[in-house]
Amino acid sequence: MAAEHGELLAEMATVGRLSATERLKHAQKRRAQQLKTWAQMEKDAARGSRAKADKRKARTTKIKFPHAITLLDAAARNDVEEVREMLNSGISPDLVNEDGLTALHQCCIDDFVEIVQCLLDAGACVNACDSELWTPLHAAATCGHTGLVQLLIQAGADLLAVNADGNMPYDLCEDEATLELLEMVMAEQGITQDRIDECRGAKEAAMLADTQALVQSGADLNTQDDNGATLLHIASANGYISVAELLLEHRAQVEVKDCDGWTPLHAASCWGQIQMVELLVAHGASLNSKSILEETPLDVCMDEEVRAKLMDLKHKHDAIMKSQDRQKGTLQRRASSTGSRGKVVRRVSVNERSSLYRREHHKEAMVWQERGRQPEPQDDDEDRQTDNELNQLEELEAADRKIVSSLGNGGTSVSLSSSVPGELWSGGGLMERSASYQLSPASGSGEGEGADSMTREKSHHTLADLKRQRAAAKLNKYPAPPPPLPPPLEEDGDPPLLKLRAPEEEQSNNKEPCCGLIQPRAGARGRRGVAQAANGVPCRGKVLTVDNMNPRVKKVEYAVRGPVVQRAVQIEKELREGVKKPFTEVIKANIGDAHAMGQKPITFFRQVLAMCSYPELLKDNMFPEDAKQRARRILEACGGHSIGAYSASQGIECIRQDVARYIEKRDGGIASNPDNIYLSTGASDAIVTILKLLVRGEGCDRTGVMISIPQYPLYSAAITDLGAVQVHYYLDEANCWSLDVAELRRALNAARQHCNPRVLCIINPGNPTGQVQSRQCIEDVIRFVKEEHLFLMADEVYQDNVYAEGCKFQSFKKVLFEMGPEYSSTVEMASFHSTSKCYMGECGFRGGYMEVINMDPEVKAQLTKLVSVRLCPPVSGQALMDLVVNPPQPDEPSYTTFMKVSVLAELAEKARLTEQILNTVPGITCNPVQGAMYSFPRITLPQKAIDKAKEAGHIPDMFYCMKLLEEEGICLVPGSGFGQREGTFHFRMTILPPTEKLKVLLQRLRDFHQRFTQEFS
C-alpha cells in the first residue's frame, strides 16, 4: 500500500539524513508502490468493484475543475463530442497543465486522430511547447504515428523544433515509415544538414551573443541567480563549449558553488559533458570539490566514459595544473557535423553518444551471458525486486537533485538564450524556475517490465512517461560491436538491458500502440543487419523487409478489400470446414463485381472472344455470322493473327477507331480523334497513368489532387503511392450527394496553403454514392476548372448505369464542347471508360480506354512513352472493349439476343428496392440510387456502440460492419474506407446480388440493425 500522509510526515526527518543516492532509491521504491496500488485499483474498477463507492455519502455540491483539466481529461479519454462541445463553448484549445502539456500533445501520444483534427480546426497551436520544449510533432514522431505526423506537418508543424534535450522530431523517431515520411518532407522543404546544425546550435549561439554583450558592457560574469547558479554552471550543464570558453577567457570563476554546493564541474559531470569536463579541469576546476552532501564531481557522474576521464584527470591533475597555459590551447572541441555535405539530411544526435551506448551494451551483454551460465536465485524480497526493476532510474531521475531557476543581477540587464537542459532560454528573458539538471535521454530508464505492464493496461500516457520510455529505447536501439563474446544464449534479439535476468516470455512481434515501439521487436537485428545462424556462421538477413521497403506502399489503403472482406474469406473457409454459424453462406455485397454476384455474361461477347482465343471455332456453324465477322476483324489487326501477340502500346488501331466512333455517336456528333484514344488495363490503369503525368514538386509546390468525399479508394491509394497530396471536397448528402462549386472553391483555397492543386477528379455517376450529376453541375465544374487552371479527370465508367427518373448521363466532353470554343479549346481533360461496369460487368478481362482533350503535344508524346513501358494492355481486354463500343446492330442476327436493356432494367429495379427497404429501418437513411451500382446509406449508431468500438480500437462503422458479418454473414464496406464527414457513419453495399438474394440481404440487415440498436441503447 502507498504510505498515508501521516507516515510520510513521520519519515521526513529520517529521509533528510539520507544521502542523495539513498533518497533517490527511497523515492523510487515509493513510486513503485504507488504504481502497484493504482494498477490494482484500476483492475478492481474494471471488474466492477463498487463496494467502497456504495458506502460514500451522496455529494450535495458539485466539484468543478479548471478548463485545462477537463479539456485534457476529455482528450485523454478520446471523447470527441465532449472536446468539440468544450471548444465550441469558447474554451481555448491551447490550455496546459503544470507541465505545459496541451491536449494536442496528449492526443499525439495516444494517436487520437479525430481529436487532433478537431483541435487544429479550433485553432490549436501546432507548435506548442511543454516545459521541456516538446512539440506535438515530437510526441507523434516518437510514437511512430505516421498519419498524425503527416497531419501536423500539413498544419504547419516545425520540423526543426528542438526540445530541451537538443533533439528534433526526426532524432526521436524510431518507426521506419514515419522516419521515411519525415525525411521526404525535410528533403521537399530543402532542409540541409547546415540548416539542421544551425537550428541545433541556435540556443548556444544566442547564449554566446548575450554573453558577449555582457562582456562588452563590463557586467559581472560570476553573478548568481536565486539558486546560486552562474552562467558557467548553465553552459557546463548544456555542454556549450563556445560560451564556456568565452567565460573562462574573461576570468569566470570555476569554483563558484550554487546553493547545493555544486560547481560547474559537478554540472558537467552529472550531464556527461566530457569536453566541458576537460575544459574546466584545464582551467583549474577542482576534482575534489565537495557539495553540501559531500559529493565530488565523480560521485554525481553516471556516465562511464566521463567517469573514466575524471579518474584519468584525477591522476594527472598536478601535471595538468602545471601546464595549464600550454594544454589550454591544445584541447579540442567536440566534432561538429557542419562539415558534412549540406544537401544530405541525416540524423545527428546532439551529444553523439553512440560509442557510449555500444560500450554499455557490450558490458551488459557480457553480464547477461555470464548469468546465463549460473542459476538465478529466487528474489523473494520485494524491495530488492524493486531495486532491480528501477536500477537505471537513478540516472534519469537525477533531476530531483538539482534545481536551477531564473538568473538576475539586480541592476544589470541580462538577456539569456539557453539554460540547463529542461529550461527555456529566451532572448531578453529569464530562466524558468522549474527547470532542473537531468541526464539526457542517452541514459537508460529502469522502469522496464513494470512500466511496460502499466502501459498495456492504460490507453494513454503522460509525456513524461513517454520520455522516460524513450530513454530505455535509446539503450535498445544501438547493437553492441562484435567483440569476442561467448556464444549468445538466444539466436536472435538483444539481451534485456534493464533487468539482468531471462525474460519470462518472448517479446511480441506486434507493434504496440504508442510506446509499443519502445520494445525491440524479436528478430529486429536479423532484419536490419547480420543475423547469427544456428551453426555460428553469420548469414545475411532479407534484402527487402517491411522496415526498408517503400514507405508510401505501406501507407496505401484499399477499403474495398480491407479487413471486413478478409474476415469474410476466413468465414467462408470455416463454413466449408463444417464450423457452425448462424448462417449458411456469406453474402458479399462489398464490391462491384457483377459476375461474382451471379450476373450472366453477354452471349455475343463471349462468342466473339471464344473465336478470338480459338480461331478454329470460326469454322463452326453454331456461331452467328456477325460474331464471326467481329472475330475475324480483330484477329486480322493482331500480330500473327493471334490475340496472344503484343499490340501497339496505345492499343490496336482499328479498336481505337471504333472507340472514337462510339464517342461521336454518344455525344451527338462531336468529333473524336482516334489518336487521342488510349486503350488501357481497365480504367484504373489509365487513371493512375494520368496522375503520374501530373504529380510533381516538393514542399508547398507538391501536386494536390482534388477528390470527392466520399471517394473511390483507387484515387486515395494512387495519390499516396505517387507522393501527391489529397485535397478533399465534400459531396452534399442532404441534396442527394450533389456537387457544390462553393465547396470546391473552399477546398482549393485551403489546399493552396500547403500544396499546389493541379487536378480535379469527378466520378459521374458516382461511386460509392450513386448520384448522377446534372447538366448545370457539369457546366459549373467546367467553368471552375477553367478559372482555376486545373486539369479535369472525368471518371465515367458507370455511364450506362442511370436509373432514377429525370436523371440522364451527359459526358463532360459533350458539355465542354457545347459550351463553346472559350472552353472546348482550353480546358484540358481526360475521360475514362471500362468493360467492368455498366451492363457488361466483365471485370476480369481488364478492358478500358481514356480519351485526352487539349493535351499539349509534347506531353502527349511523353504519355505515349509512358504507356509503352508496360508494352500494351491485355489484347483480350482490348477485344472486349471493341465489342462494347461496337455491339450488334438491329440488322444483325445477334441483336435479338443482346441483353443490354434487360440487364439495366433489372439493376434499376434493385436500386429502387434497396432505397425503399433501407428507408423503412429506423436509424438508416438512404438517398435515391440514381445510378452506378451502389448505395451509401447513413447509419445512426448509439453512443454506447461508438464507445465500445473505440475501446476495441475500431472505427465505429467498421465495428458495425464486422459485427454484421459475424452475426448475419453479410459483407459490406464501412463508410470510413471511402471518407465521410466527421461524426457521420455509413456503409457501402452493391445492388448487384440477384433480386431474391438481395431481398434476403436487406431483411437480415434490417433485423440486425434493430437488434444492434437495442443492444447498445
N, C-alpha and C positions, 0 to 999 in steps of 0.2 A: 504494500500500500504506500501511496505517496505520503510524505510527512504532513502533519497538521501544522497550522500556523504557530501554535504554541511550541511544538517541537523545534521548529526552525529557529524561533527566537532563543530557545534554551541552548541550542548548539552553536549560536553565533560566536560566543566567546571562545569556544574550542576551535572553531574554524579559523578565527582570526589569528590563532597562534601557529597555524599550519604554514608550510612553505607554499610558494606559488604552484609548484608541481602537484603537491598534495591537495591543495584547494581545487585545482582543476580536476584531478581524479575524483575527488569527492563530489564535485558538481556533475561530473559525467555519470556517476552512479545514481545520483538523484534524478537526473534526466531520464536515464534508462528505466528507473522505477516508474516515473510519471508516464512514459510511453506505454509501458506494460499495462498500467492501470487504465489508461484511456482506451487502449486496444480492447481490454476486457469489457469496459463499459460499452463500447460500440458493438461488440458481439452480443452483449446482453440486450441492447436495444434492438438489434436485428432480429433476435429471437422473440421479440415482442414482450420482453420483461418490463412490466409496468408496476411492479409491486410497490416501489417507493413512490412512484408518481401518484398511485391511488391514495396514499396517505397524506399527500400535500394538501394544504388548505387552498380553497379556491381564491384566486387573486381578485382583489377588489379594485386594483388600479392597473392600468396598462403600462408596460415598460416601453419607452420609445428610445430607439438607438439613433445615433447620428447618421446622416445620409451616407457618409463614407462607409460606415459599417454595413448598412443594409444593402447598398449597391454592390459592394464586394461579395457579400454573402449570397445575394441573388445570382451574381455572375458565377461564383464558385459552384452553385447548385445547378448551373446551366438552365436557369429559369428564364427563358427568353421573354415570356409575356410580362413577368414582373420587372425585368430590366427595361423593357420597352415602355412600360407604364411609368416607371420612375423617370426615365429620360423625357418622356412626353410631358411630365409634370414640371419640368424645368430644372431637374437635378443635373448638375454638371457631370459629364462622363469622365472627367479628369480628377475626381476626388481620390484622395490617397489615404493609406493607413500610416501607422507610425514609422514604417519602413520605406515610405514613399511609393508603395506598391499601388498601382491603379487596377481597375477592373480589366483593362486591356492587357496588362501584364499577366494577370491570373488566367484569363481565357486563352492567352497564347501558350501558357504552360499546359492547360488541360485540353487544348485542341477543340474549343467550343467555337466553331466557325460562325454559326448564326449570330451569336452574341458579339463576336468580334466585328462582324459586318454591321450589326445594329449600333455598336459603339462608334464605329468610324462614321456611319451615316449621321450620327448625332454630333459629330464634330470632335470626337476624342483626339487628343494629341498622339499621333502615331509614333512620335519620338520622345514620349515622356520618359523621364529617368527616375529610378528609385534612388534610395540613399547610397547605393553602390554603383550608380550610373548605368544600371542595366536598362535597356530599352525593351519594348515588346519584341522587337526583332531578335535581340539577344536570346530571349526566352524561347521563341518559336524555333530559332535555328538550333539551339541547344537540344531541344526535344525532338528535332527532326520532323517537324510538322510542315511538310513541303507546301501544301496548299495554303496554309496560313502565311508562310514566308512570302509566297507569291502575292497574296492579297495585301500584305503590309507594304511590300515594295511598290505595288501599284498605287497604294495610298500615300506614297512619298516617304517611306521609311529610309533612314540614313544608313546606308551600307557601311559607312566608315565610322559609325559611332563607336567610341572607345569607352569601355567601362573602367571602374576604379582599378581593376587588375591589369589594365592596358590591353584588353582583348576586344577585338571586333566580333560581330556575329559570325563571321567567316572562321575565326580562330576556334570558336566554341563548338562548331558543328561537327558531329560525328556521323550523321546519316549521309550516305553517298548520294542519294537522289537530291537531297536538299543542298548538299555541297556543290553538286553539279549546277543546280539552279543558281546559287549564289555566284559561282564562277562565271556562268554565262552572262548574268546580269551585270556583274562588275566589268566584264570584258565589253559588253554592249555600251556601257556608260563611259568607256575609255579610262577606267581606273588602272593606273600603272603602279608598279612597286614603289616608285618615287613618291607618288601621292599617298600611298599607304604609310610609308615611313614618315612622311611629313605629318600625317594625322596622328600617328603614334607618338611622335615627338613634340606634338603641339603643346602639351602641358609643360613639358620640360623647357621648351623654347620660351613659353610665356613666363615661367618662373625665372628663367635666366634673364629675360628682358627686365622683369621687375627688380630682380636683384641688382642688375647693372644700374638701374635708375637709383636704387638705394645707395649704391657705392658712389655714384656721381653726386648725390645730394649730401654725402657725408653722414648718412644715418648709421646708427649703431647696429652692426650686423649680428650682435650677440643678444639682441632683445628677446626676452622670453614671453611666451603667452601665459594664460592663466594656469596652465599645467606645467609650465616651466620649459616647454619645447622651444627650440630655436630654429632658425632657417636651416641650419646644418642637420639638426635632427630630422627635419622633413625631407631634405634632399637625400639623406642617408637611407631612410626607410624606403624611399621610392627608387633609389638607385640612379638619381640624377647626377651623373658624373660631372657634366659641364658646370652645373650650378655649384656643386661641392668644390670643384677646382677654383672657381671664381671666389667663393667664400674663403677658402684656405689661402688663396693668393693675397687676399686683403685681411689676413690675420684673424679670421674667425677662430674662436677658441674650440678646441676639440674635446676638452674635458668638462664643459658645462653640463650640469646634470639637471634633469627635469624633476618634477615633484616626486617621482618614484625612484629617483637616483639613477636613471638611465642616462648614459652618454650617447652621442651619435653612433659610437661603435656598437653599443648594445642594439640600437635600432637596425643598423646594417646587418649585424649578425643574426638577429631574430628573423629578418626578412630575406636572408640568404643572398645579400648583395656582395658577391665575392670581390668584384673590382673596387667597390666602395670600401670594403674592409682593408684591402691593400693600401688604398689611397690614405685612409685615416691613420693607419699604423705608420705609414711612411712619414706622416706629418706629426707624429708624436703621440697618437692616441694610445692610452694605456690598456694593455690586455688584462691587467689585474684590477681595473676599476670595478668597484662593487656597488650594487644598487642598495636600496633600503633593506631589501630582503637578502642581502649578502650574495647576490648573483653577479657573476662576471659575464662578460660577453660570451664566453664559451658555454656558460650554463644555459643561456637563453637561446642558443643556436641549435636548431633541429636539423639543419641541412648538413649531411655528411661531408659533402665536398668543402663547404665553408668551415666546418669543424676541423677538417684535416688542414686546411690553410691556416686557421687560427693556431693550431698546435705547432705547425711549422714556424709560423711567425713568432710564436712564444719562445721557441728555442733560439731563434736568430734575432731576438728583439734588440739585444745590445748592439749587434753589428748593424742593424737597420738604423738605429738611432744615431750611430756614429757617422754613417754615410748618408744621412737624410738628404742633403742637397743633391748628391750625385744620383741617388736612386729615384728622387722625385722626378727627374727628367726622363728616366728610363721606363717608368711604369707605363703600361699600355692600357689604353681604354678598350672597353669591350667592342668586339667586332660589330660593325654596322652592316645592315643589308642594303644600304642605299647604293652600294656599288653594283648591284645586280642589274640586269637588263631591265630597263624601265617599261618595256612593252609586255612583260610577263607578270601576271598576277599570281603570287604564290603565298603560302601560309608562312608567317614568321611569328613565332612566339615572342612575346615581349621580353621574356627572361632567357629564352633559348636554353632550356634546361634539359634537352634530350639526353645528353650524356649522363646526367644525374639519374634520370628515370631508368636508363639501362643498367646502371650500376646497382640501383635499388632492386630491380627485378632479378639481377644476377644473384645478389646476396639472398633474397627471399626464396628464389628457386632452389638454391643450394640447401637452405634450411628445410624447405619443403621436402626435398628428396631425401635428406638425411632423416627427417622424421618418418618418411615412408618406410624406412628400414627398422624403425623402432615402434613398439606398440604405444598407442596414445593412451595415457592414463585417463580414467574417467574423472571429469571435473565436477564434483558434487557441490562445490561452494559457489553460491550464486554470485557473490561479489567477484570471485576470480573469473567466472564466466563473463561477467560484465566487462571486466578489465580486458579480457581477450577480444571481446567484440569491439571495444572502443579504444584499442591501443594506439590507433593512429589519430584519434581526435585531438590529442594534445597539440599537434601542430596546427590544425585548423582552428581550434578554439583559443590559440594564444592571444587572440584579440582581446580576451577578457582581462588580460594583464595590463594592457596599455591603452590609455585614452588620451587623445590629443585634441584639444579644442581650439577655438579661434585665436588668432595671433593679433596683437595690437600693442603699440608702444606709446599710447597717450598722444603726445603731440606730433608724432611722425606719421605721415600718410603712407600706408603700406598697401601695395597692390599685389596680391599673391595669386598665382595662377595654377598652383598644384599643391597637393598636400600629401599626407601619408595615404597609402592605399586604403580606399574606402571613403575618402573625403573628396569633395568637390572644391577645386581651387578656381575661382573665377576672377578675372581681371578686375582689380579695384575692390574686390570683396574680401571676406574673411573666411577662415576655415570653419566647417561645421563642428559643433562640439561633440556630436555623437560619433565622430569618426574614431577609428582605432587602428593600432598596429595589428596586422594579422598576416599569416602566411598566405602566399599566393596559391592559386589552385594547383600548383605543382605538388603540394603536399597532399597526402592521401587522407581520405576520410575513413574513419573506422567504424561507421555505423553498420556496414556490412549487411549480414543477413537480417539483423534486427530491423534496420531501417527499411530494407527491401520488402520485408514481410508487411510492414506498415503501408508501403506504397501500393502494394497489391490490394490491401483492404480499403484504402481511401481512393476516391476517384479524382482527387486533385491534391496539389502540393503547394506549399509556400515557396516563394522564390529563394528563400534562404536554404530550404531543404534541397532545392534543385541545384544550388551552387555547391553545397556540400557533396552531393552525389556526383556532380561533375568532377570534383576533385578526385573522387575514387576512380572515375572513368579515365582521368588522365594517367593514373598509375597503370591501368589495364591496357591502355592504348599502345604503349611502346614496348615491343617484344625485346627480350634480353638478347645481347650479342651472343655469338656462338662460341663461348669458351669451352674448354674440355670439361664437360659435366658428366656425371654418371647418367646412364640411360634413364629417361623420364618414366614415371610410373604410368602415365597415360600417353597414348599415341597421338592425341590431338588435344588442342586447347591449352590455355595457360594455367599454371598453378594459382590457387587463390592467393591474393595479395594481402587481404585484410585479416584473414584468420589462417594460421598455420596448422590447419587440420583438414583432413579429406572431407569434401562436401558430401552430405548425406545422399543427395540425389543430383543427377546431371542437370545442368542448366538447360532451360528450354530454348529451342531454336526459334521460337516465335518472338517477334518484336513486340514487347510490351508497350502500351501507350505511354507517351511522355517519357518517363525515366526508365522505361524498359531498355532504352538504348545504352544505359549505364552498364548493363551486364554484357560482357563479351559473348557473342554467340558461339556456340560449340562449333569447332571446325573453322573458325574465322582465320586462324593462322594458315591453315591449309589452303583456303581460298585466296588469301592475299599474297602468299609467298611460297616458300618451300616447305612442304609437309614432310613429316618423318614417317617413312614406311615401316611396316611391321618388322622387316628384316634389318632395320637400321640404316638402309640406304636411302639417302634423300631422293624424293621424287617431286616433280613439278605438279602444282595444282592445275585446275582448269584455267585455260586462257580466257574464256568468257564466263563470267559469273554474274549473278544478279547485282553484285556490288559495282562491277566495272562496265556493265552494259550501258547502252544509250539511255540516259535518264528520261528523255522525252517519251520513249516507248513505255516505260514504267508508269508514266502519268496518263497514258491513253486509256480511256474507259469506253465500253460499248454496252450500254444497259440492256439492249435487246437480247443479248446473250449473256447476261450477268448472273448473279448468284441465284436468283429465283429459277432461272432456266436450268442452271447446273444442278440444282436440287431436284428439279422435275425429272431430269435424266436419271438421277440416282433412284428416285421413287419408281420410275418405270422398270428399272432393273430389279428392284426389290419385289415388285408385283410379279415379274416373270419368275422370280425365285420362290414364290409362294408366300411372301410376307403378307399378313392380313392388314388391310387398310379399310377405312370407311367407304371406299370407292373401288371400282374395278379397273378404271383406266384414268390416265391423265389427259385432260382436255387442254391442248395447247392453243392459246389464243394470244400468244405473245409476239408473233412475227407474221409479216405479210407474205407468207409462202403458200400460195393458193393450192398448188397440187398436194402439198403435205397435208392440207386441211381437207382434202377429198375432192377438189375440183378436177373434172376430167379434162385431159388435153384436147386441143382443137385437132380434129382428124386431118384436115388439109395440111396443117403444119407438119404433123408427124409423118404423113405420107411423103411429102417432098424431102424432108430431112432423111428419111429412111433410104430413098433412092439416091440422095447425095452421098450417103455413107456407104451404100452398097449398090453401085451402078447397075449390077446385073438385074436389079428389080425393074429397071426401065423396060425390060422385055416382057414383064408380067402384065397380063391384061386386067388384073384386079384393080389397078390404079387408074384414076381418071386422066384424060389427056392433058387437061390444064395443069395438073400436078406434075406430069412428066415434062411439060414444056418449061415449067419453072426450074425443075431439077437440072434439065439439060443446059439452060441458060447460065445457071450458077456454076455448073461444072466446067463449062467452056471458058469461064472467066478465071478459073483456078489454074495454078501451075500444075502441069501434068494431068489436067482434068480430074484433080483429086482435092477434096477438102482437107486432106492431110498435109498439103503443101502450105508453106508460108504465103501470105498475101502481101500486098503493099502495106506499109506501116499505117497509112491513113485509111486503109480499107479497100476492098475490091471496088474498082471504079464503077462498074455497072450498078452495084448496090448503092453507092453514094448518089448516083444519078436518080435511082428510084426514090431514095430518101428526099432528094431535092424536089422531085415532082409531088411527093406526098405533102411536103410542107407548103408548096404553092397551092395545092388544092385545099388544104386545111385552112389556109389564111386568105382564101378568096382571091387568089391570083397574084399575090405579092411574090415577086421573083425570089428564087433561092438558087445560089450558085453551088454546084457540087464540090468546087474547090474549097468551100467554107465548111464542108461536112467532114467530120472525123468520126469514123466508127470506133467503138470502144468496148472494153470488157464490162458491160453493164454501164449504167450512168455513173456509178460511184468512181470508176476509173477516170472518167472524163472530168468529173468534179475535182478530184484530187490533182489532176494534171493542170487544170486552170489555176488552182490555188498555188501550185508550185511556181507558176509564172509570176504570180502577184506578190508572193511573200519575199520581203527583203528588209534591210535596215537593221539598226541596232538602237537600243535605248528608246527614246521618245520618237524615233523615226521608224520603229518596227511596225510592220504592216498590221493594221487592225481589220478584222473580218466581221461584218455585222451579220449576226444570225438571230433568228427569232427565238423567243422563249414562250412556249415550249418549242424545242427544236429536234431534228433528227440527229441522233448521236454521231452519224458519219461526219458531220461538219465539225463538231467539237473535237472529235478524235483526230481528224486530219489537221485541224488548226494547231492542236497541241503537238502533234508529231512534227509539223513543219516549223514550230517555234514562233508562230504568229500569235496575235492577241485576239481573244474572243471579245466581241463587242455585242452585248445583249440588248435587244429591243423586245418589249413585251407585246404580245397579241392581246386584244381586248376580249376577255372571256365573257363579259357581260353583254357584248354585242356579237355573239356567235364567232368569237375568235377573229374578229376583223382586224385589219392593219390600219393604224392611225399614223399619218406622216408626222404629226406633232411628236409622237413617241420616238419615231426615227430620228428626228432632229435633236431631241433631248439626249438620246443615247450617243449620237455622233458628237455633240458638243462636249459631253462628259469624257468621251474616249480621247478626244484630241488633247486632253491634258497629259496623257501618258503614252500615246501611241499615234500612228498615222493611219487612220481608217482609209482604205482604198477600195473596198468591195462590199457590195450589199447582196446578200443571198435571200432569195424568196422561194418558198415551196408552194406551188399552186397547181391543183388542190393540195391542201395542207396535210402534213404528217408531223405529229400524231393527231392533230386537232380536227381534220376533216372539213375545214372551211373551203369555200370557193370564192376567190376574190372578185369583186365587182369590176366593171369596166372603169368606173370612176376611180376606184382604188388603184388600179393599174396605171392609169394616167397620172395620178398624183405621185406614185412611186417613180415613174419615168422623169417627171419634172424635178423631183428631188435629186435623183442621181445626176441629172444634167447640171443642176445648180451647184451641187456639192462636188462635182467632178469625181464621181465614183464609177467603178466597173460593176455591171449588173450581171448576176448569175441567176438564171431562171430555171428552177428545177420543176419540170413539167411531166414527170413520169406517170402521173395519175390523170392525164388529160382526157381519157375516155371515161373515167370514174366520176360522173356527175349525176346525182340522184334527186336533189331537192328541187321542188317546183320553183320556177323563177330564176334558177341558177344556170349559168352557161359558161363553159370554158372558153376563154379567149386568150390566145397566146400573147406573150409580151411583145414578140416580134410584130405580130399583126397590129396591135395597138400602137406600137412605136412608129411604124410606117404610116399609119392612118393619122397620126398627129402632125405629119408634115416634115419637110426637109430640115427644119430647125432642130428636130430631134433625131430623125432617121439617119441623118448624115453625120451625127456627132456622138451619140450615146454608144459606148462600147458595151457589148453584151455577148454572153454565151448562154444558149438554152440546151436542155438535156432531155433525152427520152430513153426508154428502156423496154426490153421484151419481158421484164419480170413482173410488171403490174398490169393495169387495165383489165381487159378480158382475157389476156393471154396467160399470165401467171407462170411463164416459163423461166423461173428464176435460175435454174441450174445451167442453162445454156450461156448465160452471161453475155447477152447481146445488148448493144446500146449505141447511141450516137450523140454528138453535140454539133451545134451549128454556131459559128462565131460571126459576129456582126461588127463591122467598123474596126477590126483589129489592124494595128499597124503592120504593114507588110514584113518589116524586119522582125517584129515579134512573132508573126505567123511562121516565118522561116524557123525561128527558134522552137516554136511549138511543134512543127513537123519533125525537127531534130529530136526533140524530147520524146515524142511518141515512138520514134524509130528505135529508141534504146530498148524497148520491150518487144521489138520486131513487129508484131501485129496482134490485134485482138483475135480471139478464137474464131476460126473460119466458120465453124458450125453456128456460132452465135451471130456472125455476120449474115449467114444464110437465113437464119430465123428472122433477123431484123428486116431482111428483104421481103419476106412473106408478110410481115406485119404491115409494112408500108405499101405492099402491093398484093392485097388479098384477092380472092376470087371475085370476078365481076358478074353482074346479073346475067350476062350471056354465056357464062362458063358453067360446065357441069357441076363443079364443086360448090357453087353458090348456094344451092338449096340446103346443103348440109352444114353450111358455115354457121357456127353457133354464137357469134359475137353478140347479137341482140339479146338472145335468151340468157346468156351468162350475165350481162349487165343488168337485165331486168331482175334476175334473182338477187344480185347484190343490192339493188335498190330496195327490194322488199326486206332484206335482212338489216339494212341500215335503218329503215323505218321501225322494224320490230325492236331493234336494240334500244333506240331512243325511247320508244314507248314504254317498254318494260322497266328500264332503269329509272325512269322518272316517276314510277309508282313506288319506289323504295324510299322510305324516309331516310334522309341523310345522304342521298345520292342525287346529283343534278347533272343531267346530260344535255348538252347543246345538240341541235339537229346535226346529223351526219350528212352534210351537204355533198360530200364527195370523198375520194380516196377509199381506204379500206379499214378505217379505224374510228373508234370513238375514244374520247378522252374525258370521261366523267369526273366531276369533282366529288370527293367524299368528305363527309364531316366525321371526324374521329373524336371520341370522348377524351377528356383531359387525362383520365387515368390510363387510357391506352397510349397516349403520347408519352406520358411519364414512364410507363412500362417499357416502351420501345427504347427510350433513352437509357434506361437502366441496363437494358440488354445490349446497348451500343449500336442500335439500329435507327435508321431514319424511320419516322412513323409509318409512311406509306409502304416502305419496304417490309416493316413488321407486319402490316396488314396483309400484303400480298403473300408473304411467306406463310402466314397462318392460314390464309385461304387455300394455299396449295396443300398444306399438311392435312387440313380437315376435309376439303372438298375435292382435291385433285384438279383444281383449276389453275392454270399457269398464265398469269398476267404480268405486265411490266410496271413497276412503280413509277409514278409520275416524276419523282425526283431524278430519274435517269434521263429525263428529257428537259428538265428545268421547269420551274414553276415559281410563281410569286411567293415570297416568304409568308408563312402562316397558312398556306393552302396545300391541300393534298389531292392527288389524282391517281388514276391508273390508266394505262392504255390497253385496250383489247381490240383485236381484229374482228371484223364481221364475217370472216371467211368460212368458219365451220359450216357444214351442211345445216339446213334450216332446223331440222329436228334436234340435232345435237346443240345448235345454238340456243334453242329454247330450253334444253336441259341445263346448259351452262348458265343462262340468265336466271333460271329458277333457283339453282344452287347458290348463285351469287346473292340473290335476294334473301334467301334463308340465312346464309352466312352473315350477311351484313346486319340483319336484325339480331341474330344471336350474338355477334361481336359487340354490338352497341349495348345490349343488355348486360353482357359480361363485364364491361368496363364502365358502366354508368354508376 
